[in-house]
Amino acid sequence: MANKKKVIVTGFEPFGEHAVNSSWVAVQEMEKLGLGEAVDLHVCEVPVEYQAVQTLLPSLWKEHQPQLVVHVGVSGLATTVTLEQCGHNKGYKRRDNCSFCPASQCCMEDGPECIHSVLDMETVCKRANDSGSGVSFSVSKDAGRYLCDYTYYTSLHLGQGCSAFIHVPPLEKPYSSKELGRALQAVVQEMLKLLDEDHKQDTHCNHTHQHQQDHC
């Protein structure tokens, strides 16, 4: 099918106390389920390294030219599957897996403070909660100022807002890998439906991009 939608979904490698990173486990479970015949799904494990993100993300966007990129990360504080509305440019003081952090403590020297996803996460959240997946979803505007937030901001910039970030809890706190995989499948499908609806209303990503760089 020439008109298949390309979607990239990423998880992160282990770091800190997360010897097994539930985000990558959940993405692999979602890959088994797929996103339907109309979607060409590509998954990727992202290193917990600032410099690796700066290299990997532009190549992913350029090589695949996806309609949507969804990044998944683990949060030890999360008890729900949490949809992040925006990424932040400054405040990156925590060292990565290579003991590195950006000298500027920001993603882009002259970038806006905050970039919003073109997706309205409140709408996605409501629909996902109504989907009967058995998993609870919530919305956040603070992705944590570590590799999750850094990756999200970078991707939002590269994709003109056509990106999303999802935080998942650690495994079995309270959800199993299969439950998280089903939750990701449900929520990404809702994101794609919403993008379709927005396109039909002539609200293309490129047209809305200028309005997405306001403060959170």
C-alpha positions as semicolon CSV with decimal commas, in nm:
position;residue;x (nm);y (nm);z (nm)
1;M;0,000;0,000;0,000
2;A;0,159;0,322;-0,116
3;N;-0,053;0,534;0,116
4;K;0,044;0,364;0,440
5;K;0,103;0,600;0,730
6;K;0,456;0,585;0,870
7;V;0,474;0,592;1,247
8;I;0,788;0,566;1,461
9;V;0,759;0,462;1,826
10;T;1,064;0,468;2,051
11;G;1,150;0,348;2,402
12;F;1,462;0,406;2,612
13;E;1,746;0,183;2,723
14;P;1,798;0,105;3,096
15;F;1,932;0,381;3,323
16;G;1,973;0,450;3,694
17;E;1,748;0,230;3,904
18;H;1,561;0,112;3,592
19;A;1,766;-0,201;3,514
20;V;1,477;-0,302;3,287
21;N;1,322;-0,001;3,115
22;S;0,946;-0,058;3,093
23;S;0,919;0,193;2,808
24;W;1,117;-0,025;2,564
25;V;0,947;-0,343;2,691
26;A;0,607;-0,180;2,631
27;V;0,706;-0,062;2,282
28;Q;0,816;-0,415;2,190
29;E;0,483;-0,553;2,315
30;M;0,301;-0,290;2,107
31;E;0,507;-0,384;1,801
32;K;0,377;-0,743;1,830
33;L;0,020;-0,610;1,828
34;G;0,081;-0,363;1,544
35;L;-0,122;-0,055;1,461
36;G;-0,331;-0,204;1,182
37;E;-0,281;-0,269;0,810
38;A;-0,279;0,099;0,718
39;V;0,022;0,181;0,936
40;D;0,389;0,114;0,864
41;L;0,531;0,093;1,217
42;H;0,900;0,135;1,295
43;V;1,031;0,095;1,652
44;C;1,364;0,203;1,795
45;E;1,546;0,193;2,130
46;V;1,693;0,532;2,222
47;P;2,013;0,563;2,431
48;V;1,984;0,764;2,753
49;E;2,246;1,006;2,620
50;Y;2,195;1,368;2,516
51;Q;2,446;1,357;2,230
52;A;2,306;1,030;2,092
53;V;1,957;1,186;2,082
54;Q;2,094;1,482;1,883
55;T;2,232;1,238;1,624
56;L;1,959;0,973;1,618
57;L;1,644;1,185;1,600
58;P;1,729;1,390;1,289
59;S;1,823;1,068;1,107
60;L;1,494;0,900;1,206
61;W;1,286;1,195;1,087
62;K;1,484;1,230;0,764
63;E;1,503;0,861;0,674
64;H;1,142;0,766;0,745
65;Q;0,957;1,100;0,702
66;P;0,689;0,978;0,942
67;Q;0,342;1,124;0,992
68;L;0,391;1,084;1,366
69;V;0,673;1,003;1,608
70;V;0,577;0,878;1,954
71;H;0,843;0,857;2,224
72;V;0,781;0,643;2,531
73;G;0,973;0,679;2,858
74;V;0,952;0,539;3,209
75;S;0,865;0,748;3,513
76;G;0,915;0,603;3,859
77;L;0,652;0,851;3,982
78;A;0,383;0,751;3,729
79;T;0,092;0,527;3,823
80;T;-0,100;0,597;3,502
81;V;0,002;0,607;3,136
82;T;0,078;0,979;3,110
83;L;0,048;1,184;2,791
84;E;0,288;1,480;2,779
85;Q;0,155;1,792;2,604
86;C;0,483;1,979;2,556
87;G;0,862;1,967;2,564
88;H;1,091;2,219;2,735
89;N;1,415;2,376;2,617
90;K;1,598;2,457;2,942
91;G;1,689;2,302;3,273
92;Y;1,891;1,994;3,174
93;K;2,130;1,958;3,468
94;R;2,110;1,582;3,528
95;R;2,391;1,371;3,383
96;D;2,312;1,097;3,133
97;N;2,439;0,738;3,103
98;C;2,774;0,877;2,981
99;S;2,796;1,119;3,277
100;F;2,740;1,405;3,031
101;C;2,504;1,699;3,041
102;P;2,482;1,991;2,797
103;A;2,701;2,285;2,903
104;S;2,416;2,521;2,807
105;Q;2,166;2,302;2,998
106;C;1,929;2,343;2,704
107;C;1,825;2,165;2,383
108;M;1,858;2,454;2,138
109;E;2,047;2,773;2,215
110;D;1,790;3,002;2,049
111;G;1,485;2,775;2,061
112;P;1,150;2,868;2,216
113;E;1,112;2,785;2,585
114;C;0,836;2,534;2,516
115;I;0,697;2,353;2,210
116;H;0,353;2,196;2,217
117;S;0,244;1,889;2,029
118;V;-0,016;1,957;1,758
119;L;-0,215;1,680;1,928
120;D;-0,456;1,790;2,200
121;M;-0,357;1,541;2,469
122;E;-0,673;1,609;2,673
123;T;-0,882;1,483;2,381
124;V;-0,650;1,184;2,323
125;C;-0,659;1,105;2,697
126;K;-1,039;1,112;2,716
127;R;-1,075;0,886;2,413
128;A;-0,807;0,646;2,539
129;N;-0,978;0,624;2,879
130;D;-1,306;0,548;2,698
131;S;-1,144;0,280;2,481
132;G;-1,181;0,002;2,738
133;S;-0,811;-0,088;2,748
134;G;-0,824;-0,141;3,126
135;V;-0,544;0,110;3,175
136;S;-0,581;0,465;3,314
137;F;-0,446;0,759;3,114
138;S;-0,368;1,113;3,233
139;V;-0,213;1,434;3,092
140;S;0,098;1,622;3,204
141;K;0,276;1,941;3,099
142;D;0,609;1,857;3,260
143;A;0,810;1,574;3,107
144;G;1,079;1,602;3,376
145;R;1,385;1,787;3,235
146;Y;1,584;1,471;3,165
147;L;1,628;1,262;2,851
148;C;1,251;1,221;2,812
149;D;1,184;1,595;2,798
150;Y;1,501;1,656;2,596
151;T;1,402;1,394;2,337
152;Y;1,047;1,526;2,318
153;Y;1,150;1,888;2,263
154;T;1,402;1,786;1,996
155;S;1,143;1,572;1,817
156;L;0,872;1,840;1,835
157;H;1,115;2,084;1,675
158;L;1,219;1,841;1,400
159;G;0,863;1,730;1,327
160;Q;0,695;2,070;1,350
161;G;0,486;1,952;1,643
162;C;0,386;1,614;1,494
163;S;0,526;1,421;1,787
164;A;0,399;1,281;2,115
165;F;0,551;1,163;2,441
166;I;0,406;0,899;2,671
167;H;0,534;0,819;3,021
168;V;0,465;0,468;3,149
169;P;0,507;0,336;3,505
170;P;0,769;0,072;3,589
171;L;0,657;-0,287;3,514
172;E;0,394;-0,429;3,751
173;K;0,346;-0,088;3,917
174;P;0,063;-0,153;3,847
175;Y;0,058;-0,273;3,483
176;S;0,214;-0,576;3,313
177;S;0,417;-0,547;2,992
178;K;0,121;-0,679;2,791
179;E;-0,117;-0,427;2,948
180;L;0,127;-0,145;2,869
181;G;0,164;-0,273;2,511
182;R;-0,214;-0,272;2,464
183;A;-0,236;0,075;2,619
184;L;0,025;0,212;2,377
185;Q;-0,156;0,053;2,084
186;A;-0,486;0,211;2,192
187;V;-0,347;0,557;2,255
188;V;-0,136;0,577;1,936
189;Q;-0,439;0,470;1,732
190;E;-0,637;0,751;1,897
191;M;-0,358;0,997;1,811
192;L;-0,368;0,891;1,446
193;K;-0,747;0,929;1,435
194;L;-0,721;1,279;1,580
195;L;-0,452;1,376;1,327
196;D;-0,683;1,254;1,049
197;E;-0,968;1,466;1,183
198;D;-0,743;1,770;1,207
199;H;-0,621;1,721;0,849
200;K;-0,979;1,703;0,726
201;Q;-1,041;2,040;0,888
202;D;-0,738;2,175;0,695
203;T;-0,541;2,214;1,017
204;H;-0,220;2,073;0,877
205;C;0,081;2,039;1,106
206;N;0,275;2,301;0,914
207;H;-0,006;2,552;0,944
208;T;-0,051;2,511;1,318
209;H;0,319;2,500;1,402
210;Q;0,347;2,873;1,464
211;H;0,081;2,854;1,733
212;Q;0,243;2,569;1,922
213;Q;0,547;2,751;2,062
214;D;0,374;2,932;2,345
215;H;0,452;2,880;2,711
216;C;0,309;2,585;2,900
